[in-house]
């Protein structure tokens, strides 16, 4: 009885996050919000609304670039439509407009670090093996897209993208569904870094019998630890590891795969999910796996500007390095 009454109760009013107008829930069935148009509480002027959750609703922007600060909006829409996984581009653009978006967090923080010249210093401070002599990367890709996008000004970035596409082709990936590492940083002769970013999502898992493994770690793979990687079930990390090995093979140079996430990703049962993959790959040598907490990364930013501080705090992190760093609710599957 109480559940039925609660269901008939209207969603509570909330102020528009942009103009402040109180948003009254429209009539309609309370269902999950997959886009701005699904929100029963939405502002037609600002084209923003709240999900249909009664508690801690997500903010949904119809224009995804409004979900990141004005200082980093330049090029964001063009980047999203050029992401390597063409089949996921539309969904990626829609979800980018959610206040919970992992991609919006990635874009904002890494664009800020790149534009401010702090990228390598912050990664070094967070524990990645970046040589002290390195101050600026040769190129950086987000989802396989060069930053900045300009082909004439960023030839190295586009060459790196072409290399990812060539590796994808060699591995037999569907041209419409290519692997797109969240962040790729080219240090030239000093190596390449791939970063898999997590915010509110858990580690992507596939059973060792899943057919996709055969593309990256076939039974006749020359990698002596191929079977252990498959047994780890950490499919997304394993794909990124394979791409990193290929990127760093010619010419031969160091490679680091980093998993960046909230503190909760690296403790309890979530840590247990990651442990088999960490144990399956070499612990020493020129190819390494590292784990980085968001609060450790953000905490090394030098004199952060107010807008980046405000943005990361709304996502559950603090620039001072003493943040709660949980990044919302999630569990690995």
C-alpha positions in Angstrom: 0.0 0.0 0.0 2.7 2.5 1.0 4.6 1.7 -2.2 1.6 2.4 -4.4 1.0 5.8 -2.7 4.7 6.7 -3.0 4.6 5.9 -6.7 1.7 8.2 -7.3 3.4 11.1 -5.5 4.8 13.6 -8.0 8.6 14.1 -8.3 9.8 16.9 -6.1 10.3 20.3 -7.7 13.9 21.4 -8.4 15.5 24.6 -9.6 16.9 24.7 -13.2 20.7 24.4 -12.8 21.2 27.2 -15.3 18.4 29.8 -14.9 17.0 28.8 -11.4 13.4 28.5 -12.5 11.6 25.9 -10.4 10.9 22.8 -12.5 7.6 21.1 -11.8 7.3 17.5 -13.0 5.2 17.0 -16.1 2.5 14.3 -16.2 3.8 11.0 -17.3 5.0 7.6 -16.3 8.2 7.7 -14.2 10.7 5.8 -16.3 14.5 5.9 -16.5 15.8 9.0 -18.4 18.0 8.2 -21.4 18.0 11.7 -22.7 16.9 15.2 -21.9 13.5 14.6 -23.6 12.8 11.8 -21.2 13.0 14.1 -18.2 9.7 14.9 -16.5 11.4 17.9 -14.9 13.0 19.9 -17.7 13.5 23.6 -18.6 12.5 24.3 -22.2 14.5 27.5 -22.3 17.8 26.1 -21.1 17.1 22.6 -22.5 18.3 20.9 -19.3 16.5 18.7 -16.9 16.7 16.2 -14.1 16.5 12.5 -14.4 13.3 10.9 -13.0 15.1 9.6 -9.9 13.5 10.7 -6.7 16.9 11.0 -4.9 20.2 12.4 -6.2 18.8 12.9 -9.8 21.3 13.2 -12.6 21.3 16.5 -14.6 20.9 16.0 -18.3 21.9 18.6 -20.9 20.4 18.4 -24.4 23.5 20.3 -25.6 26.3 18.1 -24.3 29.0 20.8 -24.3 27.1 22.6 -21.6 28.1 19.8 -19.2 31.7 21.1 -19.2 33.0 24.5 -18.3 33.2 27.2 -21.0 37.0 27.3 -20.7 37.2 23.8 -22.4 34.2 23.7 -24.7 36.2 24.5 -27.8 36.5 21.4 -30.0 34.5 19.1 -27.7 31.7 18.4 -30.1 34.1 17.8 -33.0 36.0 15.4 -30.9 33.0 13.4 -29.9 31.9 12.9 -33.5 35.4 11.8 -34.5 35.8 9.2 -31.8 37.3 6.0 -33.1 34.3 3.8 -32.2 31.9 5.1 -34.8 29.0 2.8 -33.8 29.1 4.4 -30.3 29.4 8.0 -31.3 25.7 8.9 -31.0 25.4 7.3 -27.6 28.7 8.8 -26.5 27.4 12.3 -27.4 24.2 11.8 -25.5 25.8 10.4 -22.4 28.4 13.2 -22.4 25.5 15.6 -21.5 24.9 13.7 -18.2 26.3 15.2 -15.0 27.6 11.7 -14.1 29.5 11.4 -17.4 32.9 9.8 -17.2 33.8 11.3 -20.6 33.0 14.8 -19.5 35.3 14.4 -16.5 38.0 13.0 -18.7 37.7 15.8 -21.3 37.7 18.6 -18.7 40.6 17.4 -16.6 42.9 16.3 -19.4 42.2 19.3 -21.6 43.0 21.6 -18.6 46.2 19.7 -17.9 47.2 19.8 -21.6 46.4 23.4 -22.2 48.0 24.6 -18.9 51.2 22.6 -19.7 50.9 20.5 -16.5 50.0 17.2 -18.1 53.3 15.4 -17.7 54.2 16.9 -14.4 50.9 15.9 -12.9 51.2 12.3 -14.3 54.7 12.1 -12.9 53.5 13.4 -9.5 50.7 10.8 -9.6 53.3 8.0 -10.0 53.6 7.3 -13.7 57.1 6.8 -15.1 57.5 10.1 -17.0 61.1 11.2 -17.3 62.0 14.5 -15.6 63.2 15.9 -18.9 59.8 15.6 -20.5 57.7 18.8 -20.2 55.2 18.4 -23.0 54.0 15.3 -24.9 54.5 14.9 -28.6 50.8 14.3 -28.9 47.7 13.4 -26.9 44.6 11.6 -28.1 41.2 11.4 -26.3 39.1 8.5 -27.6 41.5 8.3 -30.5 41.0 12.0 -31.5 44.1 14.3 -31.5 44.1 17.3 -29.2 44.1 19.9 -30.7 42.1 18.8 -33.8 43.9 21.0 -36.3 45.7 18.7 -38.8 48.3 21.2 -39.8 49.1 22.2 -36.2 49.0 18.7 -34.8 50.5 16.4 -37.5 52.0 14.1 -34.8 48.6 13.6 -33.2 47.0 12.5 -36.5 49.9 10.2 -37.3 49.3 8.6 -33.9 45.6 8.2 -34.7 46.5 6.6 -38.0 48.7 4.2 -36.1 45.8 3.2 -33.9 43.7 2.6 -36.9 46.4 0.5 -38.5 46.7 -1.7 -35.4 42.9 -2.1 -35.3 42.9 -3.2 -38.9 45.8 -5.7 -38.3 43.9 -7.2 -35.4 40.8 -7.6 -37.5 38.5 -5.2 -35.6 35.2 -4.0 -37.2 36.0 -0.6 -38.7 32.8 0.7 -37.1 33.6 -0.6 -33.7 37.3 0.1 -33.1 39.0 0.1 -29.7 39.3 3.7 -28.6 41.6 4.1 -25.5 40.3 6.9 -23.3 43.7 8.7 -23.2 46.8 8.1 -25.3 50.0 10.1 -24.6 53.0 9.9 -26.9 56.3 10.7 -25.3 58.4 10.0 -28.4 61.4 7.9 -27.7 60.6 8.0 -24.0 57.5 5.9 -24.4 53.7 5.8 -24.7 51.1 6.0 -22.0 47.5 4.7 -22.3 45.0 5.6 -19.6 41.8 3.8 -19.0 39.5 6.1 -17.1 36.8 5.1 -14.6 34.5 7.4 -12.7 31.2 5.7 -11.8 31.6 2.5 -13.8 33.4 -0.7 -12.9 35.9 -2.8 -14.7 34.7 -4.3 -18.0 34.7 -8.1 -17.6 34.4 -10.9 -20.2 34.7 -14.6 -19.5 37.8 -16.3 -20.9 35.6 -18.2 -23.3 34.2 -15.0 -24.9 35.1 -15.1 -28.6 36.5 -11.6 -28.6 39.5 -12.7 -26.7 40.8 -14.6 -29.8 41.4 -11.4 -31.6 43.8 -9.9 -29.0 45.1 -13.0 -27.3 44.7 -16.1 -29.5 45.8 -19.6 -28.4 48.9 -19.3 -30.5 49.9 -15.9 -29.2 53.7 -15.4 -28.7 53.0 -13.7 -25.4 53.8 -16.3 -22.7 51.3 -14.7 -20.3 48.4 -14.6 -22.9 46.4 -17.3 -21.1 46.8 -15.5 -17.7 45.5 -12.3 -19.3 42.4 -14.0 -20.6 41.8 -15.7 -17.3 41.8 -12.3 -15.6 38.5 -11.5 -17.4 39.5 -7.8 -17.5 38.7 -7.4 -21.2 38.9 -3.6 -21.7 42.2 -3.4 -19.8 43.6 -6.4 -21.8 42.6 -4.8 -25.2 44.3 -1.5 -24.2 47.4 -3.5 -23.1 47.6 -5.2 -26.5 47.3 -1.8 -28.3 50.0 -0.4 -26.1 52.3 -3.3 -26.9 51.8 -2.7 -30.6 52.3 1.1 -30.3 55.5 0.7 -28.4 57.0 -2.1 -30.6 58.1 -0.1 -33.6 60.2 1.7 -32.7 60.8 -0.1 -29.4 60.1 2.1 -26.4 58.6 1.9 -22.9 54.8 1.5 -22.5 52.6 2.1 -19.4 49.0 1.2 -19.1 47.3 3.1 -16.3 43.9 2.6 -14.8 42.6 5.9 -13.4 39.7 5.7 -11.0 38.1 6.7 -7.7 39.4 5.2 -4.5 36.6 2.8 -4.4 37.8 1.1 -7.6 41.0 0.0 -5.8 39.6 -1.5 -2.6 37.4 -4.3 -1.5 35.8 -6.5 -4.0 36.5 -4.0 -6.8 40.2 -4.4 -6.1 39.8 -8.2 -6.2 38.4 -7.9 -9.7 41.6 -6.0 -10.9 44.1 -8.1 -9.1 44.2 -11.0 -11.6 45.0 -8.7 -14.5 47.7 -6.9 -12.5 49.2 -10.3 -11.6 49.0 -11.5 -15.2 51.2 -8.8 -16.9 54.9 -8.2 -16.2 55.8 -6.4 -13.0 59.1 -5.2 -14.3 60.5 -4.3 -17.7 59.5 -1.8 -20.4 55.8 -2.6 -20.3 54.1 -1.8 -17.0 50.6 -1.5 -15.4 49.8 1.2 -12.9 46.8 2.2 -10.8 46.1 5.9 -10.2 43.4 7.4 -7.9 41.6 10.5 -9.2 42.4 12.4 -6.0 46.1 11.6 -6.3 46.1 12.9 -9.9 44.1 16.0 -9.2 45.9 16.7 -6.0 49.2 17.3 -7.9 47.7 20.1 -10.0 49.8 23.3 -9.4 47.7 26.3 -8.4 44.4 25.1 -10.0 42.1 27.7 -11.3 38.7 28.2 -9.6 36.7 26.8 -12.4 38.5 23.4 -12.5 38.4 23.2 -8.7 34.7 23.8 -8.8 34.1 21.3 -11.6 36.0 18.4 -10.0 34.4 19.0 -6.6 30.9 18.6 -8.2 32.2 15.2 -9.4 33.3 14.1 -6.0 37.0 15.0 -6.0 39.1 17.8 -4.5 42.1 19.5 -6.0 43.8 19.7 -2.7 44.5 16.0 -2.7 42.6 15.3 0.5 39.3 14.6 -1.3 36.8 11.9 -0.6 37.5 10.5 -4.1 34.7 8.0 -4.2 33.3 9.3 -7.5 29.7 8.1 -6.9 28.2 4.7 -6.6 29.4 1.8 -8.6 30.3 -1.8 -8.5 32.1 -4.1 -10.9 29.8 -6.5 -12.7 
